[in-house]
Amino acid sequence: MGKFVIQKDTEKISSINRTIRMKPEHFEKIMEISEKNDISFNKVVNQCIEYALENLEE
């Protein structure tokens, strides 16, 4: 499995609105990553999801 690296692309993605719940510590960590890398919270979450799905062992 390759290392997870935040991408700073500006490409817009089509999306579906959905409410999710997460642990406060996960929210804070994602916000920290978002601010540190100057990208949106949403883009960090989507990159995390993409990475997890691509590296999921079924």
C-alpha angles and dihedrals in degrees: 000000000000124000117270111247125182112238119213097206119147096210113133116227129207108248149187120222113235132159117230133179123224138174113273091238091056091049091051093048092049091048089051092051091046094052094042092053096037095235132118124276087238093056091051091051092048092049090050091051093047091049093048093048093047091051098040113127110214 
